[in-house]
Amino acid sequence: MSDSTIFSFYGFEDKDSNTTCTPITEEPSFQMDFPAGERVWTSAFASAGQIYFGTTTADTEDPCDGYGGTTSKASSNVYVLGKNDSGEMQLVHTISDTPNMNVPPVVDDGHLYIRGPDGKIKSYGSDKYNNAQNIYGIAQPPKQKTWREVY
């Protein structure tokens, strides 16, 4: 791959019902061009209405090579996409200078976790972990107030 090669990320909106699968015939609802030499090797991760994905600049055909055998880190990014007030996809946040992404990022407990090719996991978010979960819609069993036997 040449350092001048430009890769793009395309987003398509699925407007079909859950039981329908039709071919995409329209233009992408979102397109993002990466800086030269930067590309996506992994799946994107969707959470809470946002899309997370990471890139790599490793000059290799095998994404598991990561750093290319060196300890220096190539400049890669994690991108966060979300909808703006008018419902259009846009770039919400960029985390720069992350390890080359050879596994998808994960969002859990209000934190973004990424794993670089060195095997180390980095966490982004607040310094508070094990947050209480907001759970709604769980019905409480009825309580018996009275009882009588009918013959």
Secondary structure, DSSP 4 states (H G I P E B T S, - for coil): --TT---EEEE----S-TT------S--SEEEEPPTT-B--S--EEETTEEEEE-B---SS-GGGTTTTSSPPP-EEEEEEEE-TTS-EEEEEEEEEEPP-SS--EEETTEEEEE-TTS-EEEES-S--SPPP----PPPPPPP-------
